[in-house]
Amino acid sequence: MREKKPKILLIPPPELPVPAVRGGAVETLITHLIRENERQQKLEFVCASIPDPEAKAAAATLAHTKMLYVARPHGHRRYWPMVFVERCFGVAAPYDPWYQKVQLALALELPPPDLIVAEGGTLTQCSAISKMFGRRKCLAHLHGQTAGSREMDAIYGGVLALSEFIRTDYLKTSSLPPQNAYILHNCVDTARFAPAPADFSLRDGLGFSRQDFVVLFCGRLEPDKGIHKLLEALSLTHHPNIKLLIVGSPFFGRSQSSTFLKKLESQAHALGNRVKFTGYLQNESLPAYYHLADLVCVPTLVEEAAGLVAVEAMACGRPLLATRSGGMPEYLQGSQAVLVDRGRGVAEQLAWAMDMLLEHPDMRAEMGRAGVVAAQKFSVATFYQKFVQILTEFGATI
């Protein structure tokens, strides 16, 4: 008789599709889980997602994941009377109709899921789904700094936090038993993000010479990520051959511009040929860009939950410069990364660090070697095994 595998429902926010053909950190992590489960086959997944033709094609061969592609309703995303009730009375109102459509789809799902994992987004939107299955079957995956509350405690019997920083911060305002607040560190594909020689044809094609010291920024182009401060730092460096390569866009795979992007372009224009923008790139193509960089910088200005870019850079053997924020020191432990303080003077600190690291190639080489070793703790296989372990432990309490 075949052993029954736990059936796990994954609910990402309705912004980007799964599998992660349009980018997105949460969607990429879910895709890692799904693909690793195809290899290890310890769970059966059901995953809700907005529809996308490329995502559907990528999911076609999945044997252990059923995709529930649920279209976003037309019209208003929020039911304003419910918003009023939520804000006045502290009731978690499911005012995004996409979640209501997911709930209807789940009513037909047999057998029902054993556990539900809400993967980030506006987590209180899953209140009706929680009532349908019971809070003791529901886990919230905290992909960023999230406040605990009575509403969250009423919906979820447990949480997955991607760093000790996030877990501790959540428990400050939650009545959840600490043993039900688990740490699940993020992961990267360490088979793909691994040391390799730089592709000098790619570097040349981007307009960088062999003498240039290329600093890479990779991420969404928004103020919290600190890219404007990195551009300011570049103008303060003492070495004109320090160049900046900016990989990313304001809206992941979407092509819209933004007021902030225009500000960045204006800053870059003042720096002449020292800055190159690539726009959004698929995750599969990123290793080659890490390899061509002399330094990777993560200048986050807020409490960074973890920072997948930092782990990807470490895994590729690139020295790392980052701000001291949130869970970042936890993830960078053992990598010999250079950390600077956020706040006033961050641009000056970044400029000093870039100048210093350019002048010390032996130090950069040692940082790169240490980063590769440190990154192995964040492999996809380790992430999956820990996920299964946590769900098994949590499920045993039901």
LONU-589411 format. One record per residue (C-alpha): residue number from 1; y, x, z. Coordinates in nm, 2 decimals. Layout:
<rs>
(NUM,(Y,X,Z))
...
</rs>
This chain:
<rs>
(1,(0.00,0.00,0.00))
(2,(0.34,0.14,-0.10))
(3,(0.58,0.22,0.19))
(4,(0.88,0.00,0.18))
(5,(1.20,0.21,0.14))
(6,(1.52,0.11,0.32))
(7,(1.75,-0.09,0.09))
(8,(2.11,0.03,0.13))
(9,(2.42,-0.15,-0.01))
(10,(2.71,0.08,-0.10))
(11,(3.06,-0.08,-0.14))
(12,(3.33,0.15,-0.28))
(13,(3.69,0.04,-0.33))
(14,(3.74,-0.16,-0.66))
(15,(3.96,0.11,-0.82))
(16,(3.73,0.34,-1.01))
(17,(3.38,0.29,-1.14))
(18,(3.05,0.43,-1.03))
(19,(2.89,0.66,-1.15))
(20,(3.21,0.86,-1.14))
(21,(3.30,0.88,-1.51))
(22,(3.68,0.83,-1.43))
(23,(3.70,1.07,-1.13))
(24,(3.77,0.99,-0.77))
(25,(3.65,1.18,-0.46))
(26,(3.47,0.88,-0.31))
(27,(3.31,0.78,-0.64))
(28,(3.19,1.14,-0.69))
(29,(3.03,1.15,-0.35))
(30,(2.85,0.82,-0.41))
(31,(2.73,0.95,-0.75))
(32,(2.59,1.26,-0.57))
(33,(2.41,1.03,-0.33))
(34,(2.26,0.82,-0.61))
(35,(2.15,1.12,-0.82))
(36,(2.00,1.30,-0.53))
(37,(1.81,0.99,-0.43))
(38,(1.67,0.98,-0.78))
(39,(1.51,1.32,-0.70))
(40,(1.41,1.26,-0.33))
(41,(1.35,0.88,-0.36))
(42,(1.38,0.80,0.01))
(43,(1.60,0.50,-0.03))
(44,(1.67,0.21,-0.26))
(45,(2.04,0.17,-0.34))
(46,(2.24,-0.13,-0.45))
(47,(2.59,-0.03,-0.54))
(48,(2.89,-0.25,-0.62))
(49,(3.14,-0.13,-0.87))
(50,(3.40,-0.24,-1.12))
(51,(3.26,-0.25,-1.47))
(52,(3.31,0.03,-1.71))
(53,(3.11,0.10,-2.04))
(54,(3.07,0.47,-1.97))
(55,(2.96,0.41,-1.61))
(56,(2.71,0.15,-1.73))
(57,(2.57,0.40,-1.98))
(58,(2.54,0.67,-1.71))
(59,(2.36,0.43,-1.48))
(60,(2.11,0.31,-1.74))
(61,(1.84,0.55,-1.64))
(62,(1.86,0.51,-1.27))
(63,(1.53,0.39,-1.13))
(64,(1.63,0.37,-0.76))
(65,(1.98,0.22,-0.78))
(66,(2.07,-0.13,-0.89))
(67,(2.43,-0.15,-1.00))
(68,(2.63,-0.47,-0.93))
(69,(2.91,-0.45,-1.18))
(70,(3.17,-0.70,-1.06))
(71,(3.49,-0.75,-1.26))
(72,(3.82,-0.77,-1.08))
(73,(3.96,-1.12,-1.08))
(74,(4.27,-1.19,-1.29))
(75,(4.60,-1.28,-1.12))
(76,(4.70,-1.20,-0.77))
(77,(4.49,-0.95,-0.58))
(78,(4.59,-1.09,-0.24))
(79,(4.59,-1.44,-0.10))
(80,(4.93,-1.44,0.08))
(81,(4.84,-1.71,0.33))
(82,(4.55,-1.50,0.45))
(83,(4.77,-1.19,0.47))
(84,(5.00,-1.40,0.70))
(85,(4.71,-1.50,0.92))
(86,(4.58,-1.14,0.94))
(87,(4.92,-1.00,1.03))
(88,(5.01,-1.27,1.28))
(89,(4.68,-1.32,1.46))
(90,(4.49,-0.99,1.40))
(91,(4.22,-1.15,1.20))
(92,(4.06,-0.94,0.93))
(93,(4.11,-1.17,0.63))
(94,(3.92,-1.09,0.31))
(95,(4.22,-1.15,0.09))
(96,(4.10,-0.93,-0.21))
(97,(3.90,-1.17,-0.42))
(98,(3.69,-0.88,-0.56))
(99,(3.51,-0.85,-0.23))
(100,(3.45,-1.22,-0.23))
(101,(3.29,-1.19,-0.57))
(102,(3.07,-0.91,-0.44))
(103,(2.97,-1.14,-0.15))
(104,(2.87,-1.41,-0.39))
(105,(2.66,-1.16,-0.59))
(106,(2.49,-1.05,-0.27))
(107,(2.39,-1.41,-0.19))
(108,(2.15,-1.38,-0.48))
(109,(2.02,-1.04,-0.39))
(110,(1.66,-1.05,-0.27))
(111,(1.54,-0.90,-0.05))
(112,(1.87,-0.86,0.12))
(113,(1.99,-0.50,0.20))
(114,(1.88,-0.34,0.53))
(115,(2.21,-0.17,0.58))
(116,(2.56,-0.19,0.43))
(117,(2.79,0.11,0.39))
(118,(3.15,0.04,0.31))
(119,(3.27,0.35,0.12))
(120,(3.64,0.38,0.21))
(121,(3.92,0.17,0.07))
(122,(4.06,-0.11,0.28))
(123,(3.77,-0.14,0.51))
(124,(3.87,-0.47,0.67))
(125,(3.80,-0.64,0.33))
(126,(3.43,-0.64,0.42))
(127,(3.47,-0.88,0.71))
(128,(3.30,-1.17,0.53))
(129,(3.02,-0.95,0.41))
(130,(2.98,-0.83,0.77))
(131,(2.96,-1.19,0.90))
(132,(2.70,-1.26,0.63))
(133,(2.47,-0.97,0.74))
(134,(2.58,-0.89,1.09))
(135,(2.80,-0.61,1.22))
(136,(2.50,-0.41,1.34))
(137,(2.39,-0.37,0.98))
(138,(2.73,-0.24,0.87))
(139,(2.87,0.11,0.86))
(140,(3.22,0.22,0.76))
(141,(3.23,0.56,0.58))
(142,(3.57,0.70,0.68))
(143,(3.69,0.91,0.39))
(144,(4.03,0.97,0.54))
(145,(4.22,0.93,0.86))
(146,(4.15,0.58,0.98))
(147,(4.27,0.40,1.29))
(148,(4.01,0.22,1.50))
(149,(4.09,-0.14,1.59))
(150,(3.94,-0.46,1.73))
(151,(3.91,-0.58,1.37))
(152,(3.72,-0.27,1.27))
(153,(3.50,-0.29,1.58))
(154,(3.42,-0.66,1.49))
(155,(3.31,-0.57,1.14))
(156,(3.12,-0.24,1.18))
(157,(2.85,-0.13,1.43))
(158,(2.90,0.23,1.33))
(159,(3.11,0.48,1.13))
(160,(3.04,0.79,0.92))
(161,(3.33,1.04,0.96))
(162,(3.36,1.33,0.72))
(163,(3.49,1.57,0.99))
(164,(3.51,1.60,1.37))
(165,(3.88,1.56,1.33))
(166,(3.84,1.22,1.16))
(167,(3.57,1.11,1.42))
(168,(3.78,1.21,1.72))
(169,(4.09,1.04,1.58))
(170,(3.91,0.72,1.51))
(171,(3.75,0.69,1.85))
(172,(4.09,0.72,2.02))
(173,(4.16,0.36,1.93))
(174,(3.81,0.21,1.89))
(175,(3.57,0.07,2.15))
(176,(3.27,0.18,1.94))
(177,(3.01,0.38,2.14))
(178,(3.06,0.75,2.05))
(179,(2.69,0.78,1.97))
(180,(2.75,0.53,1.68))
(181,(3.02,0.75,1.53))
(182,(2.84,1.01,1.32))
(183,(2.97,1.31,1.13))
(184,(2.87,1.34,0.77))
(185,(3.04,1.63,0.60))
(186,(3.14,1.60,0.23))
(187,(2.94,1.79,-0.03))
(188,(2.98,1.95,-0.37))
(189,(2.73,2.03,-0.64))
(190,(2.67,2.40,-0.54))
(191,(2.44,2.44,-0.84))
(192,(2.73,2.37,-1.08))
(193,(3.01,2.50,-0.86))
(194,(2.88,2.86,-0.83))
(195,(3.01,3.21,-0.90))
(196,(3.04,3.30,-1.27))
(197,(3.25,3.53,-1.49))
(198,(3.59,3.40,-1.60))
(199,(3.61,3.26,-1.95))
(200,(3.89,3.47,-2.09))
(201,(3.91,3.26,-2.41))
(202,(3.99,2.96,-2.19))
(203,(4.24,3.16,-1.99))
(204,(4.40,3.30,-2.31))
(205,(4.41,2.95,-2.46))
(206,(4.61,2.83,-2.16))
(207,(4.87,3.10,-2.23))
(208,(4.79,3.34,-1.95))
(209,(4.76,3.71,-2.01))
(210,(4.51,3.94,-1.85))
(211,(4.78,4.08,-1.62))
(212,(4.88,3.74,-1.49))
(213,(4.78,3.64,-1.13))
(214,(4.68,3.28,-1.18))
(215,(4.70,3.04,-0.89))
(216,(4.51,2.71,-0.94))
(217,(4.61,2.37,-0.79))
(218,(4.36,2.09,-0.85))
(219,(4.41,1.74,-0.74))
(220,(4.61,1.42,-0.76))
(221,(4.98,1.48,-0.83))
(222,(5.14,1.30,-0.54))
(223,(5.37,1.42,-0.26))
(224,(5.11,1.43,0.01))
(225,(4.92,1.70,-0.18))
(226,(5.21,1.94,-0.15))
(227,(5.22,2.05,-0.51))
(228,(5.61,2.03,-0.51))
(229,(5.61,2.28,-0.23))
(230,(5.38,2.51,-0.42))
(231,(5.62,2.50,-0.71))
(232,(5.90,2.58,-0.47))
(233,(5.69,2.87,-0.33))
(234,(5.63,3.00,-0.68))
(235,(6.01,3.03,-0.73))
(236,(6.03,3.24,-0.41))
(237,(5.75,3.49,-0.49))
(238,(5.84,3.86,-0.56))
(239,(5.60,3.90,-0.85))
(240,(5.69,3.73,-1.18))
(241,(5.34,3.75,-1.31))
(242,(5.22,3.50,-1.05))
(243,(5.15,3.19,-1.26))
(244,(5.05,2.84,-1.16))
(245,(4.79,2.63,-1.33))
(246,(4.81,2.26,-1.23))
(247,(4.49,2.05,-1.30))
(248,(4.52,1.68,-1.23))
(249,(4.72,1.37,-1.28))
(250,(4.89,1.10,-1.07))
(251,(4.62,0.84,-1.13))
(252,(4.28,1.02,-1.18))
(253,(4.16,0.95,-1.53))
(254,(4.44,0.71,-1.62))
(255,(4.71,0.85,-1.84))
(256,(5.02,0.69,-1.68))
(257,(5.31,0.91,-1.57))
(258,(5.50,0.87,-1.25))
(259,(5.84,0.94,-1.10))
(260,(5.69,1.22,-0.90))
(261,(5.52,1.38,-1.20))
(262,(5.86,1.39,-1.38))
(263,(6.01,1.57,-1.08))
(264,(5.73,1.82,-1.10))
(265,(5.78,1.87,-1.47))
(266,(6.15,1.94,-1.40))
(267,(6.06,2.20,-1.13))
(268,(5.82,2.36,-1.37))
(269,(6.07,2.37,-1.65))
(270,(6.31,2.57,-1.43))
(271,(6.02,2.83,-1.39))
(272,(5.99,2.89,-1.77))
(273,(5.64,2.99,-1.88))
(274,(5.50,3.04,-1.53))
(275,(5.35,2.69,-1.50))
(276,(5.09,2.51,-1.71))
(277,(4.97,2.15,-1.67))
(278,(4.63,2.04,-1.80))
(279,(4.63,1.67,-1.70))
(280,(4.32,1.51,-1.57))
(281,(3.99,1.69,-1.63))
(282,(3.64,1.56,-1.58))
(283,(3.47,1.70,-1.27))
(284,(3.20,1.86,-1.49))
(285,(3.45,2.08,-1.66))
(286,(3.62,2.21,-1.34))
(287,(3.40,2.51,-1.26))
(288,(3.54,2.70,-1.56))
(289,(3.89,2.65,-1.44))
(290,(3.81,2.77,-1.09))
(291,(3.64,3.08,-1.24))
(292,(3.95,3.18,-1.44))
(293,(4.18,3.16,-1.13))
(294,(4.27,3.45,-0.91))
(295,(4.35,3.22,-0.62))
(296,(4.31,2.85,-0.54))
(297,(4.57,2.68,-0.33))
(298,(4.54,2.35,-0.13))
(299,(4.89,2.29,0.00))
(300,(4.83,1.95,0.16))
(301,(5.13,1.83,0.37))
(302,(4.94,1.55,0.56))
(303,(4.63,1.56,0.78))
(304,(4.37,1.64,0.51))
(305,(4.04,1.48,0.60))
(306,(3.83,1.75,0.44))
(307,(3.93,1.86,0.09))
(308,(3.66,1.87,-0.17))
(309,(3.87,2.10,-0.39))
(310,(3.86,2.37,-0.11))
(311,(3.48,2.35,-0.09))
(312,(3.45,2.36,-0.48))
(313,(3.67,2.67,-0.49))
(314,(3.47,2.84,-0.21))
(315,(3.14,2.76,-0.39))
(316,(3.28,2.92,-0.71))
(317,(3.36,3.24,-0.52))
(318,(3.74,3.19,-0.54))
(319,(3.97,3.31,-0.25))
(320,(4.15,3.02,-0.09))
(321,(4.50,2.96,0.04))
(322,(4.55,2.63,0.23))
(323,(4.77,2.46,0.48))
(324,(4.63,2.41,0.83))
(325,(4.57,2.03,0.83))
(326,(4.32,1.78,0.97))
(327,(3.96,1.87,0.90))
(328,(4.05,2.17,0.67))
(329,(3.98,2.44,0.93))
(330,(3.65,2.28,1.01))
(331,(3.54,2.30,0.64))
(332,(3.68,2.65,0.58))
(333,(3.52,2.81,0.88))
(334,(3.36,3.14,0.78))
(335,(3.53,3.15,0.44))
(336,(3.81,3.39,0.55))
(337,(4.06,3.16,0.38))
(338,(4.43,3.22,0.45))
(339,(4.58,2.92,0.64))
(340,(4.95,2.85,0.68))
(341,(5.13,2.59,0.89))
(342,(5.27,2.27,0.74))
(343,(5.62,2.15,0.79))
(344,(5.94,2.34,0.77))
(345,(5.91,2.67,0.60))
(346,(5.58,2.59,0.43))
(347,(5.71,2.70,0.09))
(348,(5.82,3.04,0.23))
(349,(5.48,3.09,0.39))
(350,(5.29,3.00,0.07))
(351,(5.51,3.25,-0.12))
(352,(5.45,3.53,0.13))
(353,(5.07,3.46,0.12))
(354,(5.06,3.46,-0.27))
(355,(5.25,3.79,-0.28))
(356,(5.03,3.94,-0.01))
(357,(4.70,3.83,-0.18))
(358,(4.81,3.96,-0.52))
(359,(4.87,4.30,-0.36))
(360,(4.52,4.31,-0.19))
(361,(4.24,4.26,-0.44))
(362,(3.98,4.40,-0.20))
(363,(4.07,4.13,0.05))
(364,(4.05,3.86,-0.22))
(365,(3.70,3.98,-0.32))
(366,(3.58,3.97,0.04))
(367,(3.72,3.62,0.08))
(368,(3.54,3.51,-0.24))
(369,(3.20,3.64,-0.11))
(370,(3.25,3.48,0.23))
(371,(3.34,3.15,0.07))
(372,(3.02,3.13,-0.14))
(373,(2.81,3.17,0.18))
(374,(3.02,2.92,0.38))
(375,(3.00,2.66,0.10))
(376,(2.62,2.64,0.11))
(377,(2.65,2.42,0.42))
(378,(2.80,2.15,0.19))
(379,(2.53,2.12,-0.07))
(380,(2.44,1.78,-0.22))
(381,(2.08,1.81,-0.08))
(382,(2.22,1.87,0.27))
(383,(2.46,1.58,0.24))
(384,(2.18,1.34,0.12))
(385,(1.94,1.45,0.40))
(386,(2.20,1.40,0.66))
(387,(2.29,1.06,0.52))
(388,(1.92,0.95,0.53))
(389,(1.89,1.09,0.89))
(390,(2.20,0.90,1.01))
(391,(2.09,0.57,0.85))
(392,(1.74,0.61,1.00))
(393,(1.89,0.67,1.34))
(394,(2.14,0.39,1.31))
(395,(1.88,0.15,1.17))
(396,(1.65,0.21,1.46))
(397,(1.91,0.06,1.69))
(398,(1.91,-0.28,1.51))
</rs>
